Amino acid sequence: MTGQVRTVDGRVAGRRGQATRQKLLDCLSEMLSTSPYRDVKVIDVARKAGTSPATFYQYFPDVEGAVLEIAEQMAAEGAQLTALVEGRSWAGKSGWQAAEELVDGFLDFWRRNDAILRVVDLGAAEGDKRFYKIRMKILNSVTNSLSASMQELQAKGRLDKDLSPAAMAGSIVAMLAAVASHQKGFQTWGVKQAELKPNLALLVHLGMTGKKPSK
């Protein structure tokens, strides 16, 4: 962990305090993967981390405050998904590779952060602006990068000029997020992961270029 970490009362936490704080977050993350968000209690998190509720309250006002901290860390990682889009070529075989890698990146990110993303989605759906902003922080960076790429394709005459880059990019990202969050559901329909990826990449490529990919 880098930078200064402060306790609830404003004191700067030392190395040991930072380690304790991170352990509490790690234990909470693990519990969210097996228990409903609202069933998780401070005493349970503290017990799992081998410390006391009083120690928990030194670093977080409540469970929700700790959840938001985990979500912010996750959103910072999610913003890096834009690296899968920026500077990529969508021409020829490069376009198919870009589509595949974007799909892989989305599905992998959602699998690794499934528990906290479910909490973020729940909070956003209930109108909590804090969770909504975190969700949009993850999605906006990729949406903006895709939109910029489509504008470049339009400028080069490779994409229909009447198409709205922002609308198409937003639709692609919303689709990726929805599918990524429903990966287990596809398995119940008999859709294997090996089948899901190329079909999703095909949809991304069609949306970005208006053409079938050159593989």
Backbone as a chain_set.jsonl record, in Angstrom:
{"seq": "MTGQVRTVDGRVAGRRGQATRQKLLDCLSEMLSTSPYRDVKVIDVARKAGTSPATFYQYFPDVEGAVLEIAEQMAAEGAQLTALVEGRSWAGKSGWQAAEELVDGFLDFWRRNDAILRVVDLGAAEGDKRFYKIRMKILNSVTNSLSASMQELQAKGRLDKDLSPAAMAGSIVAMLAAVASHQKGFQTWGVKQAELKPNLALLVHLGMTGKKPSK", "coords": {"N": [[0.838, -1.189, 0.0], [0.589, 2.184, -0.863], [1.319, 5.666, -0.117], [-0.258, 7.911, 2.303], [-2.214, 6.54, 4.872], [-5.054, 7.063, 6.694], [-6.622, 7.019, 9.932], [-10.028, 6.827, 11.163], [-10.283, 9.033, 12.843], [-8.463, 10.767, 11.82], [-5.719, 10.384, 12.218], [-2.448, 9.459, 11.041], [-1.856, 6.291, 9.823], [0.494, 3.835, 10.831], [2.935, 1.489, 9.508], [2.207, -1.022, 10.521], [-0.441, -0.542, 11.202], [-1.502, 0.006, 8.685], [-1.247, -2.492, 7.524], [-3.017, -3.963, 9.101], [-5.411, -2.685, 8.49], [-5.62, -3.295, 5.747], [-5.84, -6.042, 5.925], [-8.321, -6.299, 7.113], [-9.917, -5.343, 5.024], [-9.372, -7.292, 3.107], [-10.417, -9.571, 4.326], [-13.1, -8.84, 4.484], [-13.699, -8.683, 1.753], [-13.48, -11.372, 1.072], [-15.582, -12.433, 2.561], [-17.761, -11.242, 1.347], [-17.968, -12.698, -0.933], [-19.242, -14.977, -0.24], [-21.396, -14.396, 1.362], [-24.493, -12.536, 1.644], [-24.396, -9.034, 1.118], [-25.644, -7.297, 3.047], [-25.794, -8.937, 5.209], [-23.37, -9.11, 6.372], [-21.484, -8.407, 9.185], [-19.801, -6.065, 11.363], [-18.529, -7.234, 13.6], [-18.143, -9.825, 12.712], [-16.377, -9.524, 10.566], [-14.174, -8.465, 11.899], [-13.552, -10.564, 13.644], [-12.829, -12.556, 11.814], [-10.547, -11.404, 10.796], [-8.929, -11.573, 12.914], [-8.948, -9.657, 14.906], [-10.406, -6.896, 16.778], [-13.773, -5.435, 16.991], [-13.468, -2.788, 17.77], [-10.997, -2.104, 16.711], [-11.593, -2.31, 13.993], [-13.341, -0.112, 13.731], [-11.558, 1.912, 13.999], [-10.569, 2.367, 11.511], [-12.664, 2.347, 9.676], [-15.965, 3.683, 9.261], [-18.176, 2.039, 9.23], [-19.475, -1.107, 7.942], [-20.331, -0.567, 5.354], [-18.761, 1.643, 4.677], [-16.256, 0.445, 4.498], [-16.75, -1.312, 2.418], [-17.123, 0.498, 0.325], [-14.531, 1.458, 0.132], [-13.169, -0.809, -0.806], [-14.481, -1.017, -3.225], [-13.671, 1.339, -4.506], [-10.948, 0.852, -4.842], [-11.132, -1.284, -6.588], [-12.368, -0.031, -8.758], [-10.36, 1.672, -9.621], [-8.6, -0.16, -10.656], [-10.227, -1.173, -12.662], [-10.427, 0.985, -14.391], [-8.191, 0.749, -15.86], [-8.803, -0.898, -17.93], [-9.131, 0.515, -20.185], [-6.743, 0.511, -21.485], [-6.853, -1.622, -23.157], [-8.017, -0.688, -25.369], [-7.112, 1.848, -26.247], [-5.09, 3.239, -28.767], [-5.275, 1.039, -30.414], [-5.576, -0.777, -33.463], [-8.306, -1.185, -35.656], [-8.448, -2.369, -38.045], [-8.524, -4.988, -40.445], [-6.977, -8.09, -39.462], [-6.023, -7.136, -37.07], [-8.126, -5.808, -35.922], [-9.861, -7.864, -35.173], [-8.284, -9.124, -33.244], [-8.134, -7.059, -31.364], [-10.807, -6.928, -30.559], [-11.147, -9.478, -29.409], [-9.308, -9.355, -27.263], [-10.354, -7.285, -25.75], [-12.8, -8.384, -24.933], [-11.84, -10.606, -23.474], [-10.492, -9.216, -21.435], [-12.608, -7.855, -20.122], [-14.291, -10.004, -19.243], [-12.534, -11.39, -17.582], [-11.886, -9.427, -15.651], [-14.397, -9.057, -14.44], [-14.863, -11.619, -13.39], [-12.852, -11.803, -11.452], [-13.578, -9.828, -9.695], [-16.156, -10.275, -8.925], [-17.792, -10.431, -6.554], [-17.672, -7.859, -5.24], [-18.501, -6.255, -7.331], [-21.141, -7.043, -7.619], [-22.234, -5.928, -5.336], [-21.785, -3.228, -5.858], [-23.385, -2.897, -8.151], [-25.89, -3.405, -7.003], [-26.111, -1.284, -5.128], [-26.01, 0.899, -6.905], [-28.314, 0.429, -8.437], [-30.219, 0.872, -6.53], [-30.138, 3.541, -6.291], [-28.05, 4.795, -4.948], [-25.76, 7.251, -5.049], [-23.017, 7.152, -4.644], [-22.199, 4.524, -5.195], [-23.095, 4.415, -7.787], [-21.437, 6.276, -9.086], [-18.992, 4.968, -8.868], [-19.438, 2.701, -10.428], [-19.797, 3.915, -12.938], [-17.325, 5.043, -13.25], [-15.732, 2.872, -13.848], [-16.855, 1.987, -16.278], [-16.948, 4.257, -17.952], [-14.368, 5.014, -18.853], [-13.61, 3.058, -20.701], [-15.732, 3.262, -22.488], [-15.414, 5.894, -23.477], [-12.934, 5.64, -24.75], [-13.483, 3.729, -26.751], [-15.384, 5.169, -28.186], [-13.809, 7.293, -29.143], [-12.107, 5.866, -30.834], [-13.904, 5.031, -32.767], [-14.661, 7.449, -33.849], [-12.311, 8.157, -35.11], [-12.239, 6.164, -37.078], [-14.45, 6.926, -38.568], [-13.557, 9.411, -39.504], [-11.655, 8.564, -41.287], [-13.152, 7.487, -43.207], [-13.969, 4.865, -42.909], [-16.127, 4.007, -41.556], [-19.633, 4.234, -41.191], [-20.817, 7.479, -41.505], [-23.109, 8.437, -40.363], [-23.485, 7.079, -38.071], [-23.615, 7.09, -34.502], [-20.898, 7.513, -32.541], [-20.681, 7.69, -29.705], [-23.123, 6.61, -28.797], [-23.005, 4.01, -29.868], [-20.607, 3.029, -28.743], [-21.263, 3.169, -26.014], [-23.336, 1.314, -25.95], [-22.0, -1.046, -26.627], [-20.242, -1.343, -24.44], [-22.081, -1.521, -22.335], [-23.292, -3.913, -23.026], [-21.093, -5.683, -22.787], [-20.587, -5.469, -20.03], [-22.998, -6.444, -18.974], [-23.072, -9.094, -19.941], [-20.685, -10.053, -18.854], [-21.254, -9.983, -16.137], [-23.046, -11.976, -15.974], [-21.997, -14.466, -16.401], [-22.075, -17.018, -15.17], [-24.698, -17.628, -15.547], [-24.887, -18.149, -18.27], [-23.714, -20.611, -18.408], [-25.661, -22.253, -17.315], [-27.362, -22.317, -19.394], [-26.159, -23.971, -21.084], [-24.07, -22.894, -22.484], [-20.753, -22.771, -23.211], [-17.695, -21.376, -21.886], [-15.72, -21.187, -23.806], [-17.232, -20.923, -26.059], [-18.652, -18.632, -25.64], [-16.845, -16.411, -25.631], [-15.74, -15.973, -28.384], [-18.119, -15.394, -29.783], [-19.088, -13.154, -28.468], [-16.968, -11.43, -28.972], [-17.275, -11.202, -31.715], [-19.648, -9.698, -31.905], [-18.735, -7.316, -30.746], [-16.777, -6.554, -32.603], [-18.337, -6.216, -34.941], [-19.937, -4.089, -34.09], [-18.019, -2.095, -33.777], [-16.794, -1.821, -36.281], [-18.632, -2.39, -38.273], [-18.36, -4.52, -39.92], [-17.711, -7.979, -40.783], [-15.205, -9.858, -39.072], [-11.734, -10.182, -40.085], [-10.075, -13.012, -39.796]], "CA": [[0.0, 0.0, 0.0], [1.386, 3.395, -0.958], [0.655, 6.88, 0.325], [-0.676, 7.948, 3.695], [-3.505, 5.976, 5.225], [-5.483, 7.696, 7.949], [-7.695, 6.405, 10.703], [-11.265, 7.599, 11.112], [-10.114, 10.306, 13.556], [-7.508, 11.615, 11.114], [-4.321, 10.055, 12.472], [-1.771, 8.699, 9.992], [-1.583, 4.915, 10.269], [1.836, 3.334, 10.573], [2.999, 0.303, 8.658], [1.419, -2.091, 11.133], [-1.84, -0.155, 11.079], [-1.888, -0.172, 7.292], [-1.384, -3.927, 7.293], [-4.258, -4.378, 9.756], [-6.5, -2.13, 7.676], [-5.732, -4.066, 4.508], [-6.323, -7.38, 6.279], [-9.769, -6.159, 7.309], [-10.513, -5.244, 3.693], [-9.244, -8.598, 2.446], [-11.375, -10.484, 4.953], [-14.426, -8.409, 4.061], [-13.849, -9.102, 0.352], [-13.711, -12.822, 1.072], [-16.911, -12.689, 3.098], [-18.758, -10.808, 0.361], [-18.079, -13.715, -1.979], [-20.027, -16.106, 0.264], [-22.538, -13.929, 2.154], [-25.143, -11.322, 1.17], [-23.757, -7.805, 1.607], [-26.264, -6.749, 4.256], [-25.673, -9.89, 6.32], [-22.007, -9.026, 6.904], [-21.433, -7.529, 10.351], [-18.465, -5.636, 11.78], [-17.938, -8.204, 14.527], [-17.733, -11.004, 11.944], [-15.185, -9.143, 9.809], [-13.084, -8.327, 12.862], [-13.194, -11.9, 14.126], [-12.133, -13.25, 10.726], [-9.227, -10.779, 10.656], [-8.171, -11.807, 14.133], [-8.846, -8.426, 15.69], [-11.639, -6.544, 17.485], [-14.6, -4.417, 16.358], [-12.906, -1.464, 18.06], [-9.94, -1.875, 15.719], [-12.283, -2.052, 12.72], [-13.878, 1.253, 13.752], [-10.459, 2.876, 13.887], [-10.272, 2.59, 10.106], [-13.869, 2.479, 8.865], [-17.125, 4.053, 10.08], [-19.092, 0.903, 9.25], [-19.195, -2.063, 6.873], [-20.54, 0.102, 4.069], [-17.589, 2.466, 4.416], [-15.189, -0.456, 4.068], [-17.141, -1.801, 1.099], [-16.844, 1.574, -0.623], [-13.082, 1.5, -0.038], [-12.845, -1.917, -1.708], [-15.034, -0.679, -4.543], [-12.826, 2.375, -5.106], [-9.731, 0.172, -5.282], [-11.508, -2.077, -7.749], [-12.642, 0.89, -9.86], [-9.061, 2.146, -10.12], [-8.098, -1.246, -11.498], [-11.104, -1.266, -13.824], [-10.143, 2.076, -15.318], [-7.066, 0.328, -16.7], [-9.327, -1.621, -19.077], [-9.01, 1.386, -21.356], [-5.495, 0.162, -22.175], [-7.183, -2.626, -24.158], [-8.65, 0.003, -26.499], [-6.328, 2.989, -26.719], [-4.002, 2.991, -29.695], [-5.459, -0.208, -31.147], [-6.071, -0.71, -34.836], [-9.484, -2.018, -35.886], [-8.391, -2.784, -39.448], [-8.064, -6.341, -40.723], [-6.829, -9.046, -38.367], [-5.776, -6.39, -35.83], [-9.43, -5.503, -35.351], [-10.359, -9.07, -34.494], [-7.469, -9.305, -32.045], [-8.549, -6.038, -30.4], [-12.109, -7.334, -30.03], [-10.933, -10.636, -28.538], [-8.611, -8.964, -26.037], [-11.279, -6.484, -24.95], [-13.728, -9.339, -24.324], [-11.089, -11.339, -22.454], [-10.233, -8.314, -20.319], [-13.859, -7.619, -19.401], [-14.733, -11.217, -18.567], [-11.58, -11.679, -16.506], [-12.054, -8.422, -14.591], [-15.644, -9.327, -13.72], [-14.707, -12.845, -12.602], [-11.986, -11.554, -10.292], [-14.206, -8.849, -8.791], [-17.589, -10.557, -8.98], [-18.503, -10.154, -5.309], [-17.815, -6.426, -4.988], [-19.278, -5.688, -8.431], [-22.548, -7.282, -7.321], [-22.623, -4.93, -4.34], [-21.814, -1.944, -6.56], [-24.583, -2.892, -8.996], [-27.052, -3.299, -6.118], [-26.179, 0.084, -4.62], [-26.331, 1.797, -8.016], [-29.707, 0.189, -8.804], [-31.061, 1.446, -5.475], [-30.031, 5.0, -6.353], [-26.944, 5.33, -4.15], [-24.892, 7.944, -5.989], [-21.626, 6.754, -4.424], [-21.971, 3.297, -5.956], [-23.314, 4.734, -9.204], [-20.228, 6.929, -9.592], [-17.95, 3.945, -8.982], [-19.761, 1.887, -11.613], [-19.549, 4.704, -14.138], [-15.876, 5.234, -13.346], [-15.219, 1.682, -14.518], [-17.361, 1.875, -17.641], [-16.755, 5.457, -18.768], [-13.057, 5.084, -19.483], [-13.643, 2.195, -21.885], [-16.696, 3.845, -23.43], [-14.807, 7.063, -24.125], [-11.866, 5.179, -25.637], [-14.125, 3.124, -27.915], [-16.001, 6.255, -28.953], [-12.733, 8.007, -29.838], [-11.644, 4.997, -31.912], [-14.922, 5.05, -33.815], [-14.569, 8.761, -34.497], [-11.161, 8.075, -36.009], [-12.646, 5.353, -38.22], [-15.338, 7.772, -39.373], [-12.74, 10.441, -40.161], [-10.917, 7.902, -42.36], [-14.119, 6.954, -44.141], [-14.093, 3.417, -42.735], [-17.318, 3.738, -40.761], [-20.783, 5.055, -41.572], [-20.749, 8.796, -40.863], [-24.355, 8.7, -39.639], [-23.471, 6.335, -36.813], [-23.209, 7.859, -33.319], [-19.855, 6.788, -31.807], [-20.971, 7.634, -28.272], [-24.229, 5.677, -28.577], [-22.552, 2.652, -30.165], [-19.615, 2.644, -27.738], [-21.98, 2.93, -24.772], [-24.091, 0.067, -26.087], [-21.037, -2.152, -26.59], [-19.75, -1.498, -23.069], [-23.195, -2.013, -21.522], [-23.427, -5.332, -23.365], [-19.976, -6.402, -22.179], [-20.788, -5.502, -18.578], [-24.131, -7.324, -18.673], [-22.669, -10.478, -20.191], [-19.637, -10.404, -17.892], [-21.859, -10.201, -14.822], [-23.988, -13.1, -16.074], [-21.248, -15.596, -16.964], [-22.562, -18.285, -14.623], [-25.999, -17.879, -16.15], [-24.686, -18.745, -19.587], [-23.392, -22.021, -18.207], [-26.922, -22.976, -17.103], [-28.01, -22.448, -20.711], [-25.351, -24.874, -21.87], [-23.087, -22.128, -23.26], [-19.428, -22.895, -22.632], [-16.877, -20.166, -21.94], [-15.008, -21.19, -25.087], [-18.191, -20.498, -27.081], [-19.101, -17.278, -25.33], [-15.859, -15.398, -25.984], [-15.688, -15.579, -29.796], [-19.383, -14.801, -30.212], [-19.127, -11.806, -27.912], [-15.978, -10.658, -29.727], [-17.87, -10.921, -33.021], [-20.573, -8.582, -31.723], [-17.928, -6.111, -30.522], [-16.149, -6.189, -33.874], [-19.384, -5.699, -35.819], [-20.314, -2.772, -33.595], [-16.92, -1.14, -33.957], [-16.379, -1.643, -37.675], [-19.716, -2.62, -39.223], [-17.941, -5.581, -40.834], [-17.271, -9.246, -40.218], [-13.755, -9.791, -38.865], [-10.778, -10.956, -40.868], [-9.371, -13.798, -38.781]], "C": [[0.878, 1.245, 0.0], [0.593, 4.594, -0.475], [0.234, 6.784, 1.773], [-2.066, 7.351, 3.865], [-3.878, 6.507, 6.588], [-6.589, 6.898, 8.622], [-8.918, 7.311, 10.621], [-11.116, 8.965, 11.784], [-8.993, 11.171, 12.966], [-6.048, 11.322, 11.341], [-3.741, 9.247, 11.304], [-1.414, 7.317, 10.538], [-0.162, 4.516, 9.906], [1.781, 2.07, 9.724], [2.138, -0.83, 9.21], [-0.076, -1.8, 11.016], [-2.345, -0.328, 9.656], [-2.107, -1.642, 6.974], [-2.687, -4.455, 7.898], [-5.464, -3.92, 8.945], [-6.709, -2.949, 6.413], [-6.246, -5.471, 4.779], [-7.833, -7.354, 6.494], [-10.49, -6.093, 5.963], [-10.48, -6.583, 2.97], [-10.26, -9.587, 3.01], [-12.806, -10.13, 4.55], [-14.687, -8.847, 2.625], [-14.181, -10.583, 0.267], [-15.113, -13.15, 1.558], [-18.007, -12.296, 2.119], [-18.96, -11.842, -0.731], [-18.942, -14.891, -1.544], [-21.283, -15.687, 1.03], [-23.173, -12.704, 1.518], [-24.544, -10.095, 1.857], [-24.329, -7.341, 2.938], [-26.228, -7.712, 5.443], [-24.299, -9.824, 6.983], [-21.957, -7.997, 8.03], [-19.982, -7.213, 10.732], [-17.8, -6.687, 12.65], [-17.43, -9.442, 13.781], [-16.465, -10.727, 11.142], [-13.978, -9.087, 10.739], [-12.608, -9.688, 13.355], [-12.4, -12.658, 13.063], [-10.717, -12.707, 10.545], [-8.367, -10.963, 11.889], [-7.978, -10.564, 14.973], [-10.213, -8.116, 16.296], [-12.469, -5.538, 16.689], [-14.054, -3.008, 16.587], [-11.803, -1.118, 17.068], [-10.546, -1.579, 14.358], [-12.734, -0.596, 12.659], [-12.787, 2.323, 13.771], [-10.244, 3.275, 12.431], [-11.496, 2.827, 9.225], [-15.057, 2.834, 9.749], [-18.124, 2.916, 10.238], [-18.723, -0.033, 8.104], [-19.322, -1.399, 5.505], [-19.345, 0.969, 3.691], [-16.421, 1.632, 3.922], [-15.478, -1.011, 2.681], [-16.835, -0.747, 0.027], [-15.34, 1.7, -0.881], [-12.631, 0.392, -0.993], [-13.295, -1.591, -3.123], [-14.19, 0.374, -5.25], [-11.522, 1.771, -5.622], [-9.994, -0.626, -6.555], [-11.748, -1.19, -8.968], [-11.356, 1.432, -10.464], [-8.436, 1.098, -11.031], [-8.916, -1.339, -12.787], [-10.851, -0.191, -14.847], [-9.006, 1.72, -16.27], [-7.521, -0.506, -17.894], [-9.221, -0.797, -20.356], [-7.745, 1.092, -22.148], [-5.732, -0.887, -23.251], [-7.748, -1.997, -25.426], [-7.742, 1.072, -27.102], [-5.194, 2.556, -27.64], [-4.134, 1.722, -30.509], [-5.974, 0.056, -32.556], [-7.257, -1.657, -34.978], [-9.561, -2.475, -37.336], [-7.893, -4.226, -39.56], [-8.012, -7.24, -39.504], [-6.583, -8.35, -37.032], [-7.083, -6.059, -35.128], [-10.019, -6.68, -34.598], [-9.589, -9.322, -33.212], [-7.873, -8.308, -30.967], [-9.875, -6.417, -29.749], [-11.959, -8.492, -29.051], [-10.311, -10.223, -27.202], [-9.491, -8.097, -25.144], [-12.266, -7.393, -24.231], [-13.039, -10.111, -23.206], [-10.874, -10.487, -21.207], [-11.461, -8.073, -19.469], [-14.276, -8.848, -18.598], [-13.825, -11.556, -17.387], [-11.739, -10.712, -15.345], [-13.308, -8.715, -13.772], [-15.544, -10.588, -12.881], [-13.914, -12.58, -11.33], [-12.653, -10.654, -9.264], [-15.712, -9.056, -8.674], [-18.332, -10.117, -7.724], [-18.724, -8.658, -5.099], [-18.601, -5.747, -6.106], [-20.77, -5.908, -8.219], [-23.065, -6.271, -6.307], [-22.737, -3.548, -4.99], [-23.07, -1.835, -7.415], [-25.845, -2.722, -8.162], [-27.211, -1.871, -5.616], [-26.572, 1.074, -5.7], [-27.799, 1.665, -8.412], [-30.668, 0.794, -7.782], [-30.952, 2.966, -5.402], [-28.952, 5.615, -5.503], [-25.909, 5.942, -5.098], [-23.427, 7.546, -5.836], [-21.299, 5.5, -5.23], [-22.153, 3.546, -7.453], [-22.063, 5.361, -9.816], [-19.097, 5.922, -9.776], [-18.195, 3.084, -10.22], [-19.43, 2.649, -12.893], [-18.061, 4.973, -14.33], [-15.244, 4.066, -14.088], [-15.589, 1.695, -15.993], [-17.022, 3.067, -18.533], [-15.428, 5.474, -19.507], [-13.017, 4.248, -20.759], [-14.586, 2.77, -22.936], [-16.083, 5.003, -24.195], [-13.716, 6.66, -25.109], [-12.436, 4.545, -26.903], [-14.744, 4.187, -28.807], [-14.948, 7.02, -29.754], [-12.213, 7.19, -31.02], [-12.627, 5.017, -33.079], [-14.928, 6.379, -34.555], [-13.404, 8.794, -35.485], [-11.504, 7.273, -37.254], [-13.577, 6.145, -39.142], [-14.542, 8.806, -40.157], [-11.973, 9.858, -41.346], [-11.852, 7.291, -43.402], [-14.342, 5.464, -44.039], [-15.341, 3.012, -41.963], [-18.415, 4.714, -41.171], [-20.783, 6.374, -40.798], [-22.006, 9.128, -40.069], [-24.432, 7.965, -38.3], [-23.008, 7.236, -35.672], [-22.163, 7.075, -32.536], [-20.169, 6.637, -30.321], [-22.062, 6.612, -27.969], [-23.778, 4.241, -28.801], [-21.554, 2.167, -29.111], [-20.288, 2.336, -26.409], [-22.754, 1.623, -24.796], [-23.17, -1.141, -25.999], [-20.578, -2.413, -25.157], [-20.851, -2.011, -22.143], [-23.419, -3.497, -21.773], [-22.331, -6.155, -22.698], [-20.174, -6.547, -20.67], [-21.906, -6.468, -18.198], [-23.753, -8.787, -18.852], [-21.637, -10.923, -19.153], [-20.218, -10.708, -16.518], [-22.786, -11.41, -14.803], [-23.304, -14.364, -16.587], [-21.743, -16.947, -16.449], [-23.912, -18.656, -15.223], [-25.887, -18.536, -17.507], [-24.401, -20.234, -19.468], [-24.661, -22.845, -17.996], [-27.691, -23.146, -18.403], [-27.22, -23.382, -21.624], [-24.322, -24.179, -22.743], [-21.741, -22.202, -22.547], [-18.654, -21.595, -22.789], [-16.163, -20.055, -23.275], [-15.913, -20.76, -26.234], [-18.596, -19.041, -26.884], [-18.136, -16.222, -25.863], [-15.858, -15.021, -27.454], [-16.975, -14.944, -30.295], [-19.539, -13.38, -29.688], [-18.143, -10.9, -28.649], [-16.507, -10.3, -31.104], [-18.827, -9.728, -32.939], [-19.825, -7.263, -31.523], [-17.331, -5.628, -31.839], [-17.167, -5.598, -34.843], [-19.811, -4.289, -35.403], [-19.273, -1.703, -33.869], [-16.639, -0.832, -35.421], [-17.513, -1.762, -38.694], [-19.414, -3.755, -40.189], [-17.636, -6.862, -40.069], [-15.76, -9.214, -40.092], [-12.966, -10.618, -39.856], [-9.902, -11.704, -39.869], [-8.084, -14.397, -39.347]], "O": [[1.816, 1.339, 0.791], [-0.636, 4.562, -0.424], [0.346, 5.731, 2.401], [-2.976, 7.634, 3.086], [-3.097, 6.408, 7.534], [-7.373, 6.204, 7.975], [-8.854, 8.415, 10.081], [-11.737, 9.94, 11.361], [-8.621, 12.189, 13.549], [-5.198, 11.954, 10.714], [-4.442, 8.461, 10.667], [-0.759, 7.191, 11.573], [0.323, 4.818, 8.815], [0.713, 1.644, 9.283], [1.432, -1.509, 8.464], [-0.876, -2.701, 10.762], [-3.479, -0.756, 9.44], [-3.035, -1.999, 6.247], [-3.374, -5.28, 7.296], [-6.414, -4.675, 8.741], [-7.843, -3.261, 6.049], [-6.992, -6.033, 3.976], [-8.537, -8.285, 6.101], [-11.541, -6.708, 5.782], [-11.442, -6.962, 2.302], [-10.884, -10.344, 2.266], [-13.624, -11.017, 4.305], [-15.775, -9.328, 2.311], [-15.045, -10.998, -0.506], [-15.762, -14.049, 1.023], [-19.057, -12.936, 2.064], [-20.004, -11.864, -1.383], [-19.334, -15.713, -2.372], [-22.141, -16.522, 1.317], [-22.468, -11.901, 0.908], [-24.228, -10.133, 3.046], [-23.577, -7.024, 3.859], [-26.593, -7.338, 6.558], [-24.091, -10.418, 8.041], [-22.347, -6.845, 7.84], [-19.067, -7.99, 10.459], [-16.625, -6.998, 12.454], [-16.42, -10.034, 14.161], [-15.584, -11.582, 11.046], [-12.903, -9.591, 10.415], [-11.407, -9.932, 13.469], [-11.414, -13.324, 13.377], [-9.801, -13.447, 10.187], [-7.205, -10.556, 11.908], [-6.972, -10.423, 15.669], [-11.086, -8.983, 16.323], [-11.939, -4.859, 15.81], [-14.159, -2.143, 15.717], [-11.688, 0.028, 16.635], [-10.07, -0.696, 13.644], [-12.53, 0.078, 11.649], [-13.07, 3.505, 13.578], [-9.792, 4.384, 12.146], [-11.39, 3.432, 8.159], [-15.154, 2.342, 10.874], [-18.83, 2.831, 11.243], [-17.763, 0.222, 7.377], [-18.513, -1.642, 4.61], [-18.959, 1.025, 2.523], [-15.68, 2.054, 3.035], [-14.57, -1.165, 1.864], [-16.343, -1.078, -1.051], [-14.928, 2.015, -1.997], [-11.811, 0.626, -1.88], [-12.584, -1.855, -4.093], [-14.013, 0.309, -6.467], [-11.047, 2.128, -6.7], [-9.179, -0.636, -7.478], [-11.375, -1.552, -10.084], [-11.269, 1.631, -11.675], [-7.822, 1.426, -12.046], [-8.366, -1.556, -13.867], [-11.035, -0.414, -16.044], [-8.87, 2.307, -17.343], [-6.719, -0.797, -18.781], [-9.221, -1.337, -21.462], [-7.673, 1.386, -23.342], [-4.916, -1.036, -24.16], [-7.938, -2.677, -26.435], [-7.624, 1.182, -28.323], [-4.44, 1.632, -27.334], [-3.205, 1.355, -31.227], [-6.719, 1.007, -32.791], [-7.225, -2.786, -34.489], [-10.612, -2.917, -37.8], [-6.964, -4.63, -38.862], [-8.873, -7.174, -38.627], [-6.896, -8.904, -35.978], [-7.15, -6.029, -33.899], [-10.601, -6.521, -33.525], [-10.179, -9.696, -32.198], [-7.949, -8.661, -29.79], [-10.052, -6.253, -28.542], [-12.575, -8.49, -27.985], [-10.734, -10.686, -26.143], [-9.389, -8.163, -23.919], [-12.541, -7.197, -23.047], [-13.591, -10.254, -22.116], [-11.045, -10.952, -20.08], [-11.383, -8.083, -18.241], [-14.579, -8.744, -17.409], [-14.298, -11.96, -16.325], [-11.73, -11.125, -14.186], [-13.281, -8.63, -12.544], [-16.08, -10.634, -11.774], [-14.264, -13.074, -10.259], [-12.322, -10.717, -8.08], [-16.452, -8.123, -8.361], [-19.39, -9.495, -7.819], [-19.843, -8.234, -4.81], [-19.297, -4.763, -5.856], [-21.58, -5.06, -8.593], [-24.202, -5.811, -6.407], [-23.669, -2.795, -4.708], [-23.743, -0.804, -7.409], [-26.76, -1.995, -8.547], [-28.305, -1.308, -5.666], [-27.368, 1.982, -5.458], [-28.46, 2.666, -8.69], [-31.787, 1.179, -8.121], [-31.589, 3.603, -4.563], [-28.92, 6.835, -5.338], [-25.26, 5.225, -5.859], [-22.671, 7.6, -6.807], [-20.25, 5.422, -5.871], [-21.453, 2.96, -8.279], [-21.675, 5.017, -10.933], [-18.331, 6.016, -10.734], [-17.265, 2.78, -10.966], [-18.849, 2.088, -13.822], [-17.597, 5.115, -15.461], [-14.315, 4.259, -14.873], [-14.746, 1.446, -16.856], [-16.829, 2.904, -19.738], [-15.364, 5.899, -20.661], [-12.46, 4.672, -21.772], [-14.278, 2.765, -24.128], [-16.213, 5.088, -25.416], [-13.584, 7.261, -26.175], [-11.937, 4.79, -28.001], [-14.644, 4.119, -30.032], [-15.175, 7.357, -30.916], [-11.914, 7.742, -32.079], [-12.221, 5.02, -34.241], [-15.175, 6.419, -35.76], [-13.504, 9.385, -36.56], [-11.114, 7.645, -38.361], [-13.485, 6.032, -40.364], [-14.816, 9.051, -41.332], [-11.674, 10.573, -42.303], [-11.404, 6.658, -44.357], [-14.851, 4.85, -44.976], [-15.587, 1.826, -41.741], [-18.146, 5.88, -41.461], [-20.753, 6.373, -39.568], [-21.979, 10.0, -39.2], [-25.336, 8.206, -37.5], [-22.108, 8.055, -35.854], [-22.499, 6.063, -31.92], [-19.946, 5.573, -29.744], [-21.955, 5.843, -27.014], [-24.121, 3.351, -28.022], [-21.643, 1.032, -28.643], [-19.935, 1.362, -25.744], [-22.823, 0.911, -23.794], [-23.513, -2.144, -25.374], [-20.529, -3.56, -24.713], [-20.594, -2.837, -21.268], [-23.704, -4.253, -20.843], [-22.605, -7.202, -22.112], [-19.953, -7.619, -20.107], [-21.788, -7.217, -17.229], [-24.076, -9.623, -18.009], [-21.709, -12.038, -18.636], [-19.727, -11.592, -15.815], [-23.256, -11.822, -13.743], [-23.963, -15.239, -17.147], [-21.822, -17.911, -17.211], [-24.233, -19.833, -15.387], [-26.703, -19.388, -17.858], [-24.801, -21.022, -20.325], [-24.741, -23.992, -18.436], [-28.563, -24.008, -18.51], [-27.566, -23.562, -22.792], [-23.757, -24.796, -23.646], [-21.609, -21.747, -21.41], [-18.916, -20.809, -23.7], [-16.015, -18.96, -23.817], [-15.431, -20.287, -27.264], [-18.849, -18.316, -27.846], [-18.564, -15.245, -26.478], [-15.966, -13.834, -27.764], [-16.936, -14.05, -31.141], [-20.06, -12.507, -30.383], [-18.448, -9.738, -28.92], [-16.226, -9.215, -31.613], [-18.812, -8.854, -33.805], [-20.221, -6.227, -32.056], [-17.374, -4.438, -32.151], [-16.892, -4.591, -35.495], [-20.017, -3.414, -36.243], [-19.604, -0.553, -34.156], [-16.284, 0.296, -35.762], [-17.389, -1.301, -39.829], [-20.131, -3.938, -41.172], [-17.343, -6.838, -38.874], [-15.09, -8.601, -40.924], [-13.451, -11.614, -40.394], [-9.083, -11.098, -39.178], [-7.36, -15.09, -38.633]]}, "num_chains": 1, "name": "protein.A"}
